[in-house]
Amino acid sequence: MFKGFIEYVKGAYDELVNHVVWPKWDEVYKMTIVVAVFSAIFSIFIAFVDYIFRTVLQAYYKLIKG
């Protein structure tokens, strides 16, 4: 049972070290910047949509209540 697990771990390690093509650091840096910028833009968009919904719902509840 443990022999199979050990072989699996060795195979997985060998695959990660010798067969996976890892991106270069400059590419990782660029993609990190892209993800950070997209995340910021998306969060601003979500905040805007939340503000619109909150404003519309408050006006609706105020209209219904009184």
Secondary structure, 3 states (H helix, E strand, C coil): CHHHHHHHHHHHHHHHHHHCCCCCHHHHHHHHHHHHHHHHHHHHHHHHHHHHHHHHHHHHHHHHHC
